[in-house]
Amino acid sequence: MLNRTVLAIAALAIGVTAAAAQDVIAERKALMKQQSAQTAQGAKFMKGEEPFDLAKAKNIFTVLASTSEKIPALFPATSKDGDTKALPAIWEKMDDFKAIAAKLASDAKAAQASVTDEASFKVAFPNVTKSCGGCHQPYRKPAS
Ligand code: HEC
């Protein structure tokens, strides 16, 4: 009787962990989408597809600074498996993974402060967004 209860509780706990892992995977994908919405806006300014707007440009860096700070917490060791393109290398080299996220955050913060016009934006934006590919290349499965 007691054993059964213990087993039932253990099974429940495993179920909860699996659900939590899927939640955190969904959460990090949503965060990444927020980041790509901002880089898409930045790309329009880069290509001249939209007239430069300083407030929008600053907002790109504000969002990237705050979202990138949240990246490490969204990759707990319990979230390796599931509907995810995250590669196991993340958990083997967590310090490096975190360092790339931290670099994105600090570059975005610096750009937020230093960008004052279109010319300075066009220098800062490609530099800040290097970290996107810099992390995806080693740590994300390529789209199949
Ligand atoms: C520190 C590492 C890291 C950085 C920095 C990073 N990403 Fe990601 N990104 C990932 C990983 C890992 C995944 C795969 C997540 C998954 O499938 O669970 C991902 C997934 C994505 C996705 C796909 C989301 C989905 O719905 O599946 C987009 C879009 C994306 N990133 C955009 C960006 C942009 C834009 C930047 C830069 C502003 C950026 N990322 C910076 C690691 C990073």
Residues whose N, C-alpha, C, O or C-beta is under 5 A from the ligand:
A	BS01	HEC	I25 K29 M32 K33 Q35 S36 T39 D83 T84 K85 A86 F97 I100 A101 L104 S131 C132 C135 H136 Y139 R140
